[in-house]
Amino acid sequence: MMLSRIFKLLQKATYKLFLLSLVFVINACEGKSSNFSIKSPNEKSSVNISSENGEITYTLFSNGETLVNSSQISLLDSVYSEIKGSSLNSKNETWQPIWGQFSEVRNEYNELILDMKLGEADAKLYVRVFNHGVGFRYEIEGYKEGTEATLYCEYNLNSKDVLYSPNGENPPLGPISIDKLNNIKKQPRLMTPLVVENSDKSYLSILESDLYVAPEFGTIKFKFNNDKKILTSVNKTKLIGGKVTTPWRVVLINDKIGDLVTNTVPINLATSCQIEDTSWIKPGKSLWDWRVHDYKTKDGFIYGVDTESYLRFIDFASKKGIEYFLIDAHWFTKVSKGNFEISDKLDIEKVSKYAKGKGVKLILYYDRHKGDFGDEELFSYFESLGMSGIKYGFMGNNVSFTSNAIQQSAKNHLLVDFHDSPVPFTGMERTFPNAITREYCHAQQDSRKAFTPETFIKMALINAIQGPLDMNNGNFDLEGINNGDRLKGPKKKNTYFSTVVSEAARTLIIYSGLVCLPDAPESYEKKSDLFEFIEKMPVGKWDESKVLNSKMGEYISTARRFGEEWFIGSVSNKQGRVLEIDLNFLKEGQNYEVTYYEDTKETHGMKNPEAYQVRKGIVNKGDIIKATMAPGGGHCMWIRSELN
C-alpha cells in the first residue's frame, strides 16, 4: 500500500513537472515584455502568448506549422495590458450529455491563466488548449461602470488560406482566399462559424462558445483590417458592475474538414447543464404539417390546417414510433396580449387530447410578427395547452432575448426550436438541452436557388459546426413537389434536384435533437421499405458519430452508432460518384447484417428522383463498401449485429 501511494505521488509530481515544461516566461529588464507557451495534451498543438508594450498577442501552431501568425487579443480598447503573474491548470475527464452526437464526451486540456492589469481593472486571460482546438476567455472586475469593452481578436492567417462562411438562407460564401479579401473594396458579410482551409492542408473553424454567460456581448462580427491585412472579430458592450466573463473565442483544428462537425471543443467550453431535472427532455423525430398543405391523397383527402389533417399526422406518427408532431403557422389567425384567436377549422384541445392518447407529443409554432402575446405568459400558456415544445419564428439575432426564451421554455418544460436566422448559440444544447435545434441554415423548399445538392453539402460542413440544425430534410414525393402539388413547394417548378435516397441520408447527416420530416404520411407509407432507415434511426441518442468522407460542395458520408447498430448516410452533388466506405470501425470477428438503401442505375436527381432499391447482406470489420450515387443522389446503410 505504501509503495503504491509513493508511486502515485511520484506520478503526480512528474506530471506537474511536465506541465511546468509547457510554460516558459521571459521577462525583459524593465518588465515590459514576456512570453508564454502552452501545448495541447498530445503535444501536437501549442499557443504562444506574448506581452509587449501593453499589447497581448497569440500565435497558434500545429504539427510544426504556424496556423495563425502573431495576432492581438484584447478586451478594453487602447488600454495598457500588463501581465502580473501566471498559473497552470489541466483536466482530463469525461461527462455525459443529455443528448448529442456522443453519449460520453472527453474533456482534456491544458490551460494557462494569466493575471493581468487592464488599466485600473483586474483581469484574467484564460488560454485553454485541447488536442483539436483552443479557447480564449477574459474575466474582468474593478472597472468603472459603463466602461466600453470590445472583445477583439485577430486571426493573422496565411495569405493562401481559403475561407468559407455561412450566409443566412443563401448559399454559403467561399472559397474566398485571404489574398482576395485583401483586394476587395466591399467586404463580404462573414458569419460564424468560419471555416479556414489552411494552405498546409489542415482545417480551422473560427467561432465562439458559451454566449450564455455574457449575452450582452452579442454575436461575433467579422471584418478584414485592411491596414494590417488581418481578419478580425469583435464583440462590443458596456460593462455593468461586478465581475464580467466573456464568451470563449474558439479556433478548432482538424486534419479533415468533416472532423470539424464532430469536434467537441465548443461543447466542452460551454457551461454545464443548468436544468436540475432533465427527464422530460427527449430528442426525437417529428412530422411537420407546413409543407403538406393542399396535398391531395389518392382517397381524395386534402391536407390543410384543420383537425382531421392533424389526426392523420398523429395516427402515422404513433404507428411509426415518431415522437412528435409539429404544428406550424396558421393554427391561429390573430394574436393579442394574452390571447390567441384559433382557426375555426381547428379544435386544438381535441388534437392535444388525441395526441396524448396516441403517445405523440405536440410542438406548436409562434411568430411574434403576427402580434405580441407577451413573453411572460407565452410559455406557460403553451404548457397549459399540453404542448411539449415551441417552434419560435422570426426571433432575429438578439442574444439576450433568445437566451431568455430558452430559459423560460425550460421553466415550462418546453423544447424550443428557433427559426428564421436565429442566434448561433454554440454549446447551448449542453447548458439548456431543451434548446433542441435551430434553423441556422437554409431549410428545405424555401428557395431552390439556395438549396442545391452542393449547397446542402456546404451547409453540412459549415453551418453544422455551430450545433444542431433544423433543415427539414426527408421529402419522398419529389415528383409531386416539383409538379407544384404543395401550397408551400418550390417557388419555381421542377427545380428540386435530389433523390429519395439522398433525402433519407440527409436526415442522418445533419445533427439535430429534433429531425423534422416535411412530407405527407402517405408519401412515406408508399415507400415504407425506404422509410425504414428513418424509422429505425434514433435521434440525438448517439453513442458515437464520425464523418467518414467529405469534400466541400462535392460529397459527405456520416456514420453514427447507437449501441451495436450503425447508421451511415452519404450524399453527392449533381455529378454523382462512387465513394468507398471502409467499415474498419466494426468489431473484429463479428458478422453484421446490413440493409442497403440505394439509388439505381436509372436514378437521377432531376429526371428520375424516386427510383431506389433496398437489399440486404452481411458485412465484417474492414470491408470496403462501394457506395454508388446518382447525380444529386445518396446511399444509406443500417448495420446491426447478427446477435441482435
C-alpha positions in Angstrom: 0.0 0.0 0.0 2.8 2.4 1.0 4.7 1.7 -2.2 1.6 2.2 -4.3 1.0 5.6 -2.6 4.6 6.6 -3.2 4.3 5.6 -6.8 1.1 7.7 -7.3 2.8 10.7 -5.6 5.8 10.4 -7.9 3.4 10.2 -10.9 1.7 13.4 -9.8 5.0 15.2 -9.2 6.2 14.1 -12.7 3.0 15.4 -14.3 3.4 18.7 -12.5 7.0 19.0 -13.9 5.6 18.1 -17.3 3.1 21.0 -17.0 5.8 23.4 -15.9 7.8 22.4 -19.0 4.8 23.6 -21.1 5.2 27.2 -20.0 8.2 29.5 -20.1 8.4 33.1 -19.0 11.0 35.5 -20.3 11.0 39.0 -18.7 12.9 42.0 -20.1 14.9 44.1 -17.7 12.2 46.7 -17.4 9.5 44.1 -17.2 7.7 45.3 -20.4 7.8 42.1 -22.4 7.1 38.5 -21.5 6.3 35.3 -23.5 4.4 32.1 -22.5 3.8 28.9 -24.4 1.4 26.1 -23.6 0.9 22.8 -25.5 -2.1 20.6 -26.1 -2.2 17.3 -24.1 -1.0 15.3 -27.2 1.7 18.0 -27.7 0.8 18.4 -31.4 -0.6 21.9 -31.0 0.6 24.9 -29.0 -0.2 28.5 -28.3 2.4 31.2 -27.7 1.3 34.3 -25.8 3.4 37.5 -25.9 3.1 40.7 -24.0 5.0 43.7 -25.3 4.4 47.4 -24.8 1.0 46.9 -23.4 -0.4 44.6 -26.1 -1.2 40.8 -25.8 -0.7 38.7 -28.9 -1.1 34.9 -29.5 0.4 32.6 -32.2 -1.2 29.2 -32.9 0.9 26.2 -34.1 0.0 22.6 -35.0 2.1 19.7 -36.3 5.1 22.1 -36.6 3.2 24.6 -38.8 2.1 28.1 -38.0 -1.7 28.2 -38.4 -2.3 31.7 -37.0 0.5 34.1 -37.1 1.0 36.7 -34.3 -2.4 38.2 -33.6 -3.7 40.6 -31.0 -6.4 39.7 -28.5 -7.8 42.4 -26.1 -10.8 43.4 -24.1 -10.5 47.2 -23.4 -9.7 49.5 -26.3 -6.4 51.4 -26.1 -5.8 50.3 -22.5 -2.3 49.2 -21.4 -2.3 45.5 -20.6 0.2 44.2 -18.1 0.7 40.6 -17.1 1.3 40.3 -13.3 1.5 36.5 -12.9 0.6 33.2 -14.4 -0.7 29.8 -13.3 -1.4 26.4 -14.9 -4.3 24.1 -14.9 -5.1 20.8 -16.6 -8.1 18.5 -16.8 -8.8 15.0 -18.2 -12.4 13.9 -17.5 -15.4 12.5 -19.2 -19.0 13.7 -18.9 -22.4 12.6 -20.3 -24.5 15.0 -22.3 -28.3 14.8 -22.0 -28.4 14.1 -25.8 -26.0 14.7 -28.7 -23.6 13.2 -31.1 -21.8 11.2 -28.4 -23.1 9.5 -25.2 -19.8 10.4 -23.5 -17.5 13.4 -24.1 -13.9 13.5 -23.2 -12.8 16.9 -21.8 -9.0 17.0 -21.8 -7.0 20.2 -22.0 -4.0 22.2 -20.6 -4.7 25.7 -19.5 -2.6 28.9 -19.0 -4.2 31.5 -16.7 -2.6 35.0 -16.9 -3.3 37.5 -14.1 -3.4 40.9 -15.7 -4.0 44.6 -15.2 -6.1 46.3 -17.8 -5.6 49.9 -16.9 -7.0 50.1 -13.4 -9.1 46.9 -13.7 -8.0 43.4 -12.6 -8.4 40.7 -15.2 -7.6 37.1 -16.1 -6.9 35.7 -19.6 -7.6 32.0 -19.9 -5.9 30.1 -22.7 -7.3 26.6 -22.9 -5.6 24.2 -25.3 -7.2 21.0 -26.4 -5.9 18.4 -28.9 -8.2 19.8 -31.6 -8.7 23.4 -30.7 -8.1 26.4 -28.4 -10.3 28.8 -26.4 -9.6 32.3 -25.2 -11.6 34.0 -22.5 -11.3 37.1 -20.3 -12.6 37.8 -16.8 -12.5 41.4 -15.6 -13.5 43.3 -12.4 -12.7 46.5 -10.7 -13.6 48.7 -13.7 -15.7 51.8 -13.8 -19.3 51.0 -14.5 -20.3 51.9 -18.1 -16.8 51.1 -19.4 -17.0 50.3 -23.1 -15.5 46.8 -23.7 -14.6 45.3 -27.1 -13.7 41.6 -27.1 -11.3 42.0 -30.1 -9.4 39.1 -31.6 -7.2 39.0 -34.7 -6.7 36.0 -37.0 -3.5 36.6 -38.9 -3.9 33.8 -41.4 -1.6 32.7 -44.1 -2.1 34.6 -47.4 -3.0 31.5 -49.3 -5.6 30.3 -46.8 -9.2 30.0 -48.0 -12.4 30.9 -46.1 -15.9 29.6 -46.2 -18.8 31.3 -44.3 -22.5 30.8 -43.6 -24.7 33.2 -45.5 -28.0 33.1 -43.8 -30.6 31.4 -46.0 -28.4 31.8 -49.1 -25.7 29.5 -50.3 -22.6 29.7 -48.1 -19.8 32.0 -49.2 -16.5 30.6 -50.4 -13.9 29.8 -51.3 -12.5 33.2 -50.6 -8.7 33.5 -50.3 -7.1 35.8 -47.8 -5.3 37.3 -50.8 -8.6 38.2 -52.4 -10.0 39.7 -49.2 -7.0 41.9 -49.2 -8.1 43.4 -52.6 -11.8 43.6 -52.2 -13.2 47.1 -51.5 -16.6 45.9 -50.3 -16.0 43.2 -47.8 -18.4 40.2 -47.7 -20.5 39.7 -44.6 -18.7 36.9 -42.9 -20.5 34.9 -40.2 -19.7 32.3 -37.6 -18.6 29.6 -37.9 -15.9 30.5 -40.4 -14.1 27.5 -42.0 -10.5 28.0 -43.0 -8.8 25.7 -45.4 -5.2 26.2 -44.4 -2.5 26.3 -47.1 -0.8 23.4 -45.2 -4.0 21.3 -45.8 -5.3 21.4 -42.3 -8.7 22.9 -41.4 -9.7 25.5 -38.9 -13.0 26.8 -37.7 -13.4 30.2 -36.0 -16.4 30.6 -33.8 -17.4 31.3 -30.2 -18.9 29.3 -27.3 -20.8 29.9 -24.1 -22.6 33.1 -25.1 -24.9 32.1 -22.2 -22.5 33.7 -19.6 -22.3 37.0 -21.4 -25.3 37.6 -23.7 -24.7 41.4 -23.5 -21.6 40.9 -25.8 -23.9 39.8 -28.7 -22.6 37.6 -31.5 -19.3 37.9 -33.4 -18.9 40.5 -36.1 -16.1 39.8 -38.5 -14.2 42.3 -40.6 -11.0 42.5 -42.5 -8.5 45.0 -41.2 -7.1 46.5 -44.4 -4.3 48.3 -42.6 -2.9 45.2 -41.0 -4.2 42.8 -43.7 -5.7 40.7 -40.9 -9.1 39.1 -40.3 -10.7 40.3 -37.0 -13.7 39.5 -34.8 -15.4 42.0 -32.5 -18.0 41.8 -29.7 -18.9 45.2 -28.1 -20.7 46.0 -24.9 -20.8 48.4 -21.9 -19.8 46.7 -18.7 -22.2 46.9 -15.8 -20.9 46.3 -12.2 -19.3 43.2 -10.6 -17.2 40.6 -12.5 -17.7 40.0 -16.2 -16.8 36.9 -18.1 -16.6 37.0 -21.9 -17.7 34.2 -24.2 -15.0 31.9 -25.4 -13.3 32.9 -28.6 -12.6 29.5 -30.3 -10.4 28.1 -33.0 -10.9 24.4 -34.0 -8.1 22.4 -35.6 -8.6 19.2 -37.6 -6.7 17.4 -40.4 -10.0 16.6 -42.2 -12.8 19.1 -42.8 -15.5 16.6 -41.8 -14.0 16.3 -38.3 -14.8 19.9 -37.6 -18.5 18.9 -37.5 -17.9 16.3 -34.7 -15.3 18.4 -32.8 -16.3 18.5 -29.1 -14.2 21.6 -28.1 -17.2 24.0 -28.3 -19.5 22.0 -26.0 -16.6 21.3 -23.6 -16.2 25.1 -23.3 -19.9 25.6 -22.7 -21.4 26.0 -19.2 -22.6 22.7 -17.8 -26.3 21.8 -17.7 -28.4 24.4 -15.7 -31.6 22.3 -15.6 -31.9 20.2 -12.5 -34.4 17.6 -13.7 -33.9 16.8 -17.4 -36.1 13.7 -17.5 -38.7 15.5 -19.7 -36.2 16.4 -22.4 -36.5 13.8 -25.1 -34.8 14.2 -28.6 -36.6 12.6 -31.5 -38.3 12.8 -34.9 -41.3 14.9 -35.7 -43.8 15.1 -38.5 -44.5 18.6 -39.7 -47.5 20.0 -41.5 -46.3 23.2 -43.2 -45.0 21.7 -46.5 -48.0 19.3 -46.8 -50.8 21.9 -47.1 -53.0 21.3 -50.2 -51.6 17.8 -50.8 -54.3 15.6 -52.2 -54.2 11.9 -51.4 -55.5 9.0 -53.6 -58.6 8.8 -51.5 -59.4 12.4 -52.2 -58.4 13.9 -48.8 -56.8 17.3 -48.9 -54.4 18.3 -46.2 -54.8 21.7 -44.5 -54.8 23.5 -41.2 -57.7 21.5 -39.7 -58.5 18.9 -37.1 -58.8 15.9 -39.5 -55.4 16.6 -41.1 -53.7 16.7 -37.7 -55.4 13.5 -36.6 -53.9 11.8 -39.7 -50.5 13.0 -38.9 -50.8 11.8 -35.3 -52.0 8.3 -36.4 -49.0 7.9 -38.7 -46.6 9.2 -36.0 -48.0 6.7 -33.5 -47.8 3.8 -36.0 -44.1 4.5 -36.8 -42.9 5.4 -33.4 -42.3 9.1 -34.3 -42.2 11.0 -31.1 -43.5 14.4 -32.1 -45.9 16.3 -34.4 -45.0 19.9 -35.2 -47.9 22.3 -36.0 -46.6 25.3 -37.9 -48.2 28.6 -38.8 -51.9 29.4 -39.4 -53.3 27.4 -36.4 -54.1 30.9 -35.1 -55.5 33.8 -37.1 -54.6 36.7 -34.7 -52.8 37.2 -31.5 -53.1 39.9 -28.9 -51.9 40.4 -25.3 -52.6 37.1 -23.6 -54.9 35.7 -26.3 -54.7 33.6 -29.5 -57.6 33.6 -31.9 -57.5 30.0 -33.1 -58.7 29.0 -36.6 -62.3 27.9 -36.6 -61.3 24.8 -38.6 -59.1 23.5 -35.7 -60.1 22.1 -32.4 -56.7 22.4 -30.6 -57.9 20.8 -27.4 -59.2 17.7 -29.3 -55.9 17.4 -31.2 -53.9 17.7 -28.0 -56.1 15.1 -26.2 -55.9 12.7 -29.2 -52.1 13.0 -29.4 -51.7 12.3 -25.8 -53.8 9.2 -26.1 -51.7 8.0 -29.0 -48.4 8.7 -27.2 -47.4 11.5 -29.6 -46.1 14.9 -28.3 -47.0 18.2 -29.9 -44.9 21.2 -30.7 -46.6 24.4 -31.6 -45.4 27.4 -33.7 -45.4 31.0 -32.5 -44.4 34.1 -34.6 -44.1 37.4 -32.9 -44.6 39.2 -36.2 -48.3 38.4 -36.0 -48.8 40.0 -32.7 -47.3 40.0 -29.2 -48.9 37.6 -26.8 -46.5 38.6 -24.1 -43.4 36.6 -23.3 -44.0 36.3 -19.6 -47.3 34.4 -20.3 -46.4 32.7 -23.6 -44.5 29.7 -22.4 -46.8 28.8 -19.5 -49.8 29.1 -21.9 -48.2 26.7 -24.3 -47.6 24.2 -21.5 -51.2 24.6 -20.4 -52.3 23.6 -23.9 -50.4 20.3 -23.4 -47.6 21.2 -25.8 -44.2 19.7 -25.4 -42.3 22.3 -27.3 -42.4 25.7 -29.1 -41.2 26.5 -32.6 -40.3 30.2 -32.3 -40.3 32.0 -35.6 -38.6 35.3 -36.6 -36.5 35.6 -33.4 -33.7 37.5 -35.0 -30.1 37.7 -33.9 -30.9 39.1 -30.4 -28.7 37.1 -27.9 -30.3 38.3 -24.6 -33.8 37.8 -25.9 -33.0 34.3 -27.3 -31.3 33.3 -24.0 -34.3 34.4 -22.0 -36.7 32.5 -24.3 -34.6 29.3 -23.9 -34.7 29.7 -20.1 -38.4 30.5 -19.9 -39.1 27.5 -22.1 -37.1 25.3 -19.8 -39.1 26.5 -16.7 -42.3 25.5 -18.5 -40.9 22.1 -19.7 -40.9 23.1 -23.4 -38.4 22.2 -26.1 -37.6 25.1 -28.2 -36.8 25.2 -32.0 -35.7 28.6 -33.3 -36.3 29.5 -36.9 -35.6 32.3 -39.4 -31.9 33.3 -38.9 -31.6 32.7 -35.2 -28.6 33.2 -32.9 -25.9 30.5 -33.4 -25.9 29.6 -29.7 -22.9 27.2 -29.9 -22.8 24.9 -26.8 -26.3 25.9 -25.6 -27.6 22.4 -26.0 -25.3 21.4 -23.1 -26.3 24.3 -20.9 -30.0 24.2 -21.6 -30.6 20.9 -23.5 -34.2 21.9 -24.2 -32.7 24.1 -26.9 -33.2 21.2 -29.2 -32.5 22.7 -32.7 -32.4 25.9 -34.8 -32.6 26.9 -38.4 -29.2 28.4 -38.7 -29.2 27.3 -42.4 -31.3 27.2 -45.4 -34.2 24.9 -44.8 -35.9 22.7 -47.4 -38.0 24.2 -50.2 -37.9 27.9 -49.2 -35.9 28.8 -52.3 -34.4 26.4 -54.8 -31.7 28.9 -55.8 -30.1 28.2 -52.4 -30.9 24.6 -51.8 -29.0 22.5 -54.3 -27.1 19.3 -53.6 -23.9 21.4 -53.5 -25.4 23.8 -51.0 -26.6 21.0 -48.7 -23.1 19.6 -48.6 -21.6 23.0 -47.9 -24.1 23.7 -45.1 -23.4 20.2 -43.6 -19.7 21.1 -43.4 -20.0 24.8 -42.4 -23.3 25.8 -40.7 -23.5 22.5 -38.8 -20.2 23.2 -36.9 -22.1 25.7 -34.6 -24.5 23.0 -33.4 -27.8 21.3 -34.1 -29.7 22.3 -37.3 -33.3 22.2 -38.3 -33.1 21.7 -42.0 -36.3 19.7 -42.7 -34.8 17.0 -44.9 -36.6 13.9 -45.9 -39.1 14.7 -48.8 -40.2 11.5 -50.5 -42.8 12.8 -53.0 -40.2 14.6 -55.1 -42.1 14.4 -58.4 -45.2 15.8 -56.8 -43.3 18.6 -55.1 -41.6 19.5 -58.4 -45.0 19.5 -60.1 -46.4 22.0 -57.6 -48.6 19.7 -55.6 -48.0 21.7 -52.4 -49.1 25.1 -51.3 -45.5 25.7 -49.9 -43.5 24.0 -52.6 -40.6 25.5 -54.6 -41.4 28.9 -55.9 -40.3 27.7 -59.4 -41.5 24.3 -60.5 -39.1 21.5 -61.5 -36.1 22.9 -59.6 -35.8 20.4 -56.8 -32.7 18.4 -57.5 -32.4 15.4 -55.2 -33.2 11.7 -54.9 -35.3 9.9 -52.3 -32.3 8.0 -51.0 -30.4 11.3 -50.7 -33.3 12.7 -48.7 -33.2 9.8 -46.3 -29.4 10.1 -45.9 -29.7 13.8 -45.2 -31.9 13.2 -42.1 -28.9 11.3 -40.6 -26.1 13.6 -41.8 -27.5 16.7 -40.3 -27.1 16.6 -36.5 -30.2 17.7 -34.6 -32.1 17.0 -31.4 -35.3 17.2 -33.5 -35.4 15.8 -37.0 -38.5 17.4 -38.7 -39.9 15.3 -41.5 -41.7 17.6 -44.1 -43.7 15.2 -46.2 -47.1 13.7 -46.0 -47.7 10.4 -44.2 -48.9 8.8 -47.4 -45.7 9.7 -49.2 -43.7 7.8 -46.5 -46.1 4.9 -46.4 -45.8 4.5 -50.2 -42.1 3.9 -49.7 -42.2 2.2 -46.4 -39.2 0.0 -47.2 -37.0 3.1 -47.7 -38.7 4.9 -44.8 -37.4 2.1 -42.6 -34.0 3.7 -42.5 -35.5 6.9 -40.9 -37.9 4.9 -38.7 -35.2 2.7 -37.2 -32.7 5.6 -36.8 -32.6 7.1 -33.3 -32.2 10.9 -33.0 -29.9 12.7 -30.5 -29.2 9.5 -28.7 -25.9 8.6 -30.4 -23.1 6.8 -28.7 -20.6 7.8 -31.4 -20.5 9.9 -34.6 -17.9 10.3 -37.3 -17.6 11.8 -40.8 -16.1 9.1 -43.0 -15.6 11.0 -46.3 -16.1 14.7 -47.1 -15.1 17.3 -49.6 -16.6 20.8 -49.7 -19.5 21.0 -52.1 -18.9 17.6 -53.5 -19.8 14.8 -51.0 -20.1 13.7 -47.4 -20.6 10.4 -45.6 -21.6 10.3 -41.9 -21.7 7.3 -39.6 -23.5 7.2 -36.2 -23.6 4.4 -33.7 -26.4 3.5 -31.3 -25.4 0.5 -29.2 -24.4 -2.2 -31.6 -26.1 -0.6 -34.6 -24.5 1.7 -37.1 -26.4 4.1 -39.5 -24.4 5.5 -42.4 -25.7 8.2 -44.8 -23.9 9.6 -47.9 -24.8 12.2 -50.5 -23.3 13.5 -53.6 -23.5 16.7 -55.6 -25.0 16.9 -59.1 -22.1 14.9 -60.6 -22.8 11.6 -58.8 -20.0 9.3 -57.8 -18.8 6.2 -56.1 -17.5 6.5 -52.6 -15.5 3.9 -50.8 -16.8 3.4 -47.2 -14.3 1.5 -45.0 -16.0 -0.5 -42.2 -12.9 -0.7 -40.1 -14.8 0.7 -37.1 -16.8 -2.5 -36.7 -15.8 -5.1 -34.1 -13.3 -7.8 -35.1 -14.6 -11.3 -35.7 -18.3 -10.4 -35.7 -20.8 -10.8 -38.5 -23.2 -7.9 -39.1 -26.4 -7.8 -41.1 -26.7 -4.8 -43.3 -29.6 -3.2 -45.2 -28.6 -1.0 -48.2 -30.9 1.8 -49.4 -29.6 2.8 -52.8 -30.0 4.8 -55.9 -30.4 2.5 -59.0 -28.7 2.8 -62.4 -31.8 4.6 -63.6 -31.9 7.1 -60.7 -31.3 10.8 -61.5 -31.8 13.8 -59.1 -34.0 15.6 -61.7 -35.1 13.1 -64.3 -35.9 10.1 -62.2 -35.6 11.1 -58.5 -37.8 8.4 -56.9 -36.1 5.3 -58.3 -34.4 3.3 -55.5 -33.7 -0.2 -54.3 -33.4 -1.9 -50.9 -31.3 -5.0 -50.4 -29.7 -6.9 -47.5 -26.3 -8.5 -47.0 -23.6 -9.5 -44.4 -20.5 -7.3 -43.7 -17.5 -7.5 -41.4 -14.8 -5.2 -40.0 -12.6 -4.0 -42.7 -15.0 -4.5 -45.6 -15.0 -1.6 -48.1 -18.4 -0.8 -49.5 -18.7 1.0 -52.8 -21.5 3.5 -52.4 -22.8 4.3 -55.9 -24.8 7.5 -56.0 -26.7 9.1 -58.9 -26.4 12.8 -59.7 -27.8 14.5 -56.6 -28.1 11.1 -55.1 -27.4 9.3 -51.9 -26.6 6.0 -50.2 -27.7 4.6 -46.8 -26.8 1.6 -44.6 -28.3 0.2 -41.5 -25.8 -2.2 -39.9 -26.6 -4.3 -36.9 -25.0 -7.4 -35.2 -26.4 -10.7 -36.2 -26.7 -11.5 -32.5 -29.4 -8.8 -32.0 
